[in-house]
Amino acid sequence: MSVAVLSIGCTEPWNAAGLGLDIRALGACGVRPLSVVAGVTAQDAHGVHAASSVPVDVLSAQLASLSDAEFGAIRIGALLDAATVRAVATFVRGARVPAVYDPVLAPSGGGRFGDDATLAAILAELVPAVALVTPNLDEAATLTRSARPATLEDMERAAARLRELGAGATLVTGGHREHDASDVLVDASGTVAYEAPRIAGTLRGSGCLLACGIAAALAQGATLREAIERGRAFVRERFANAVEAGGMRVAY
């Protein structure tokens, strides 16, 4: 039986991101996907039209139902309120496996997930509980309450700040950079810049794909830096093979 990875996040109807995409992505990475629904959203190419957390008791019951499950890593996506964040953080602290958190604070089509209390809970409780947080440039700016990183040095400073807040490691992703798609990692061993040329076009759910690829590799026994290399390669492969759906370029 293949190793499993638990994905915690939100649904969206197109399965271009969120839990629906995670199931396909984790399977493609050779692991068994387990899923816990933390919220339900209505999204399309034009943005978020509605979003609601599931009740915390329902979330907790889903997590409890996995008491007999063996999984090697956790992937966390969008969480919509502070109570949900706290419940997930508590679970992660007790799970004793690496967790990869893609801090989806706003979808690419527009809108916002969560409020100021949600952000405060993310910074105080979830970020210190995870092995890796993978913000894009805008998310890094929001989480560090600073300007959007413009240079690799800015990205390193943002990543270091999130490590100071307790994250095991931070990978600031540069997919929205103008001239390249370089990422910057800050971990316990120092800093690595993963420099790469841009691929023309867009891809919905690229952050989900990256986090899934990294989580799958960690569950399979890779080191963090090896897992990041594999996750980045997975995203670029899906970028090259993306399809059109609903006015979006999607992975599957």
C-alpha positions as a Python dict, from the first residue, in 0.01 Angstrom:
ca = {
    (1, 'M'): (0, 0, 0),
    (2, 'S'): (133, 346, -90),
    (3, 'V'): (202, 601, 179),
    (4, 'A'): (-81, 849, 246),
    (5, 'V'): (-95, 1229, 270),
    (6, 'L'): (-376, 1413, 446),
    (7, 'S'): (-510, 1726, 276),
    (8, 'I'): (-708, 1977, 485),
    (9, 'G'): (-875, 2266, 304),
    (10, 'C'): (-1176, 2381, 106),
    (11, 'T'): (-1376, 2253, -186),
    (12, 'E'): (-1443, 2452, -502),
    (13, 'P'): (-1676, 2345, -783),
    (14, 'W'): (-1425, 2333, -1069),
    (15, 'N'): (-1167, 2129, -877),
    (16, 'A'): (-912, 2363, -1030),
    (17, 'A'): (-774, 2426, -682),
    (18, 'G'): (-840, 2312, -326),
    (19, 'L'): (-930, 1961, -215),
    (20, 'G'): (-1051, 1840, -553),
    (21, 'L'): (-721, 1928, -716),
    (22, 'D'): (-527, 1789, -420),
    (23, 'I'): (-682, 1445, -466),
    (24, 'R'): (-565, 1427, -827),
    (25, 'A'): (-226, 1584, -756),
    (26, 'L'): (-143, 1359, -462),
    (27, 'G'): (-244, 1055, -663),
    (28, 'A'): (-22, 1169, -949),
    (29, 'C'): (266, 1199, -702),
    (30, 'G'): (224, 836, -600),
    (31, 'V'): (59, 872, -260),
    (32, 'R'): (-288, 790, -129),
    (33, 'P'): (-492, 1109, -68),
    (34, 'L'): (-692, 1153, 251),
    (35, 'S'): (-920, 1457, 272),
    (36, 'V'): (-1079, 1668, 545),
    (37, 'V'): (-1319, 1943, 438),
    (38, 'A'): (-1261, 2261, 638),
    (39, 'G'): (-1479, 2483, 419),
    (40, 'V'): (-1691, 2509, 107),
    (41, 'T'): (-1646, 2779, -155),
    (42, 'A'): (-1813, 2894, -474),
    (43, 'Q'): (-1538, 3003, -715),
    (44, 'D'): (-1479, 3041, -1085),
    (45, 'A'): (-1255, 3243, -1313),
    (46, 'H'): (-1418, 3563, -1185),
    (47, 'G'): (-1336, 3509, -817),
    (48, 'V'): (-1499, 3391, -497),
    (49, 'H'): (-1878, 3425, -481),
    (50, 'A'): (-1934, 3255, -144),
    (51, 'A'): (-1726, 3081, 121),
    (52, 'S'): (-1820, 2914, 446),
    (53, 'S'): (-1636, 2706, 704),
    (54, 'V'): (-1786, 2377, 811),
    (55, 'P'): (-1884, 2378, 1181),
    (56, 'V'): (-1583, 2311, 1403),
    (57, 'D'): (-1747, 2004, 1555),
    (58, 'V'): (-1787, 1858, 1205),
    (59, 'L'): (-1425, 1942, 1124),
    (60, 'S'): (-1309, 1782, 1448),
    (61, 'A'): (-1518, 1472, 1381),
    (62, 'Q'): (-1356, 1432, 1039),
    (63, 'L'): (-1011, 1458, 1195),
    (64, 'A'): (-1106, 1212, 1468),
    (65, 'S'): (-1231, 965, 1208),
    (66, 'L'): (-872, 936, 1085),
    (67, 'S'): (-743, 805, 1419),
    (68, 'D'): (-662, 469, 1257),
    (69, 'A'): (-507, 624, 946),
    (70, 'E'): (-134, 620, 883),
    (71, 'F'): (-17, 920, 682),
    (72, 'G'): (329, 1054, 627),
    (73, 'A'): (258, 1423, 581),
    (74, 'I'): (-17, 1685, 591),
    (75, 'R'): (-97, 1946, 327),
    (76, 'I'): (-302, 2246, 445),
    (77, 'G'): (-478, 2492, 217),
    (78, 'A'): (-732, 2770, 267),
    (79, 'L'): (-887, 2801, 615),
    (80, 'L'): (-1173, 3046, 649),
    (81, 'D'): (-1201, 3146, 1014),
    (82, 'A'): (-1002, 3160, 1336),
    (83, 'A'): (-1178, 2867, 1504),
    (84, 'T'): (-1094, 2643, 1209),
    (85, 'V'): (-732, 2756, 1215),
    (86, 'R'): (-702, 2677, 1585),
    (87, 'A'): (-858, 2330, 1542),
    (88, 'V'): (-626, 2245, 1254),
    (89, 'A'): (-320, 2375, 1440),
    (90, 'T'): (-406, 2159, 1741),
    (91, 'F'): (-438, 1854, 1517),
    (92, 'V'): (-110, 1924, 1339),
    (93, 'R'): (78, 1959, 1668),
    (94, 'G'): (-46, 1617, 1775),
    (95, 'A'): (5, 1441, 1441),
    (96, 'R'): (387, 1430, 1459),
    (97, 'V'): (433, 1429, 1081),
    (98, 'P'): (553, 1720, 865),
    (99, 'A'): (286, 1965, 756),
    (100, 'V'): (311, 2186, 448),
    (101, 'Y'): (93, 2497, 466),
    (102, 'D'): (1, 2688, 152),
    (103, 'P'): (-145, 3006, 308),
    (104, 'V'): (-423, 3074, 59),
    (105, 'L'): (-544, 3412, 181),
    (106, 'A'): (-706, 3519, -146),
    (107, 'P'): (-781, 3324, -467),
    (108, 'S'): (-622, 3428, -796),
    (109, 'G'): (-962, 3521, -942),
    (110, 'G'): (-1025, 3782, -673),
    (111, 'G'): (-1181, 3805, -327),
    (112, 'R'): (-1049, 3720, 18),
    (113, 'F'): (-1052, 3424, 253),
    (114, 'G'): (-1079, 3493, 625),
    (115, 'D'): (-1070, 3814, 831),
    (116, 'D'): (-817, 3982, 1058),
    (117, 'A'): (-888, 3735, 1341),
    (118, 'T'): (-821, 3448, 1101),
    (119, 'L'): (-487, 3600, 1002),
    (120, 'A'): (-393, 3651, 1367),
    (121, 'A'): (-470, 3285, 1444),
    (122, 'I'): (-266, 3173, 1143),
    (123, 'L'): (37, 3369, 1264),
    (124, 'A'): (3, 3276, 1631),
    (125, 'E'): (-94, 2910, 1606),
    (126, 'L'): (-66, 2752, 1262),
    (127, 'V'): (261, 2893, 1127),
    (128, 'P'): (455, 2774, 1436),
    (129, 'A'): (304, 2424, 1399),
    (130, 'V'): (412, 2349, 1043),
    (131, 'A'): (734, 2221, 888),
    (132, 'L'): (702, 2446, 582),
    (133, 'V'): (492, 2744, 479),
    (134, 'T'): (482, 2832, 108),
    (135, 'P'): (346, 3185, 56),
    (136, 'N'): (346, 3360, -279),
    (137, 'L'): (462, 3720, -295),
    (138, 'D'): (129, 3874, -193),
    (139, 'E'): (77, 3621, 85),
    (140, 'A'): (428, 3682, 214),
    (141, 'A'): (355, 4054, 227),
    (142, 'T'): (30, 3997, 418),
    (143, 'L'): (179, 3749, 663),
    (144, 'T'): (480, 3969, 740),
    (145, 'R'): (282, 4296, 726),
    (146, 'S'): (537, 4440, 486),
    (147, 'A'): (567, 4549, 124),
    (148, 'R'): (535, 4290, -151),
    (149, 'P'): (881, 4138, -204),
    (150, 'A'): (1038, 4274, -522),
    (151, 'T'): (1383, 4114, -517),
    (152, 'L'): (1528, 3780, -411),
    (153, 'E'): (1672, 3960, -109),
    (154, 'D'): (1323, 4086, -18),
    (155, 'M'): (1191, 3730, -51),
    (156, 'E'): (1468, 3604, 178),
    (157, 'R'): (1382, 3866, 440),
    (158, 'A'): (1012, 3771, 428),
    (159, 'A'): (1098, 3401, 458),
    (160, 'A'): (1330, 3468, 751),
    (161, 'R'): (1059, 3669, 926),
    (162, 'L'): (816, 3378, 902),
    (163, 'R'): (1081, 3146, 1046),
    (164, 'E'): (1116, 3392, 1333),
    (165, 'L'): (742, 3348, 1390),
    (166, 'G'): (798, 2976, 1435),
    (167, 'A'): (771, 2808, 1095),
    (168, 'G'): (1018, 2522, 1051),
    (169, 'A'): (1104, 2660, 708),
    (170, 'T'): (959, 2908, 459),
    (171, 'L'): (957, 2892, 80),
    (172, 'V'): (850, 3224, -71),
    (173, 'T'): (736, 3145, -423),
    (174, 'G'): (800, 3377, -713),
    (175, 'G'): (555, 3257, -974),
    (176, 'H'): (417, 3611, -998),
    (177, 'R'): (757, 3771, -1054),
    (178, 'E'): (782, 3965, -1379),
    (179, 'H'): (1097, 3822, -1536),
    (180, 'D'): (1152, 3482, -1373),
    (181, 'A'): (983, 3227, -1149),
    (182, 'S'): (1246, 3200, -877),
    (183, 'D'): (1162, 3081, -525),
    (184, 'V'): (1356, 3144, -204),
    (185, 'L'): (1382, 2898, 85),
    (186, 'V'): (1497, 2982, 436),
    (187, 'D'): (1538, 2681, 664),
    (188, 'A'): (1752, 2576, 958),
    (189, 'S'): (2051, 2528, 726),
    (190, 'G'): (2035, 2869, 560),
    (191, 'T'): (1901, 3012, 236),
    (192, 'V'): (1856, 2861, -109),
    (193, 'A'): (1738, 3051, -418),
    (194, 'Y'): (1571, 2823, -674),
    (195, 'E'): (1611, 3024, -992),
    (196, 'A'): (1405, 2934, -1297),
    (197, 'P'): (1275, 3105, -1613),
    (198, 'R'): (911, 3195, -1640),
    (199, 'I'): (679, 2970, -1839),
    (200, 'A'): (437, 3177, -2046),
    (201, 'G'): (75, 3180, -1935),
    (202, 'T'): (-107, 3115, -1608),
    (203, 'L'): (-205, 2808, -1411),
    (204, 'R'): (-486, 2795, -1157),
    (205, 'G'): (-397, 2605, -842),
    (206, 'S'): (-20, 2620, -881),
    (207, 'G'): (23, 2671, -506),
    (208, 'C'): (-186, 2363, -435),
    (209, 'L'): (23, 2159, -677),
    (210, 'L'): (349, 2273, -521),
    (211, 'A'): (237, 2200, -165),
    (212, 'C'): (101, 1860, -267),
    (213, 'G'): (421, 1770, -450),
    (214, 'I'): (633, 1866, -150),
    (215, 'A'): (407, 1689, 101),
    (216, 'A'): (404, 1373, -111),
    (217, 'A'): (783, 1371, -136),
    (218, 'L'): (821, 1425, 240),
    (219, 'A'): (582, 1136, 306),
    (220, 'Q'): (795, 920, 75),
    (221, 'G'): (1107, 994, 280),
    (222, 'A'): (1269, 1284, 94),
    (223, 'T'): (1452, 1557, 279),
    (224, 'L'): (1289, 1900, 276),
    (225, 'R'): (1519, 2036, 7),
    (226, 'E'): (1477, 1722, -206),
    (227, 'A'): (1099, 1751, -162),
    (228, 'I'): (1101, 2112, -276),
    (229, 'E'): (1296, 2019, -589),
    (230, 'R'): (1041, 1746, -666),
    (231, 'G'): (747, 1974, -594),
    (232, 'R'): (881, 2245, -822),
    (233, 'A'): (938, 1994, -1102),
    (234, 'F'): (582, 1866, -1059),
    (235, 'V'): (437, 2217, -1097),
    (236, 'R'): (640, 2284, -1411),
    (237, 'E'): (528, 1952, -1562),
    (238, 'R'): (161, 2033, -1498),
    (239, 'F'): (214, 2388, -1627),
    (240, 'A'): (342, 2247, -1955),
    (241, 'N'): (44, 2011, -1983),
    (242, 'A'): (-236, 2235, -1858),
    (243, 'V'): (-582, 2241, -2017),
    (244, 'E'): (-850, 2506, -2059),
    (245, 'A'): (-1169, 2491, -1850),
    (246, 'G'): (-1416, 2762, -1758),
    (247, 'G'): (-1193, 3042, -1877),
    (248, 'M'): (-901, 2911, -1670),
    (249, 'R'): (-582, 2718, -1740),
    (250, 'V'): (-602, 2423, -1503),
    (251, 'A'): (-375, 2131, -1419),
    (252, 'Y'): (-621, 1856, -1518),
}
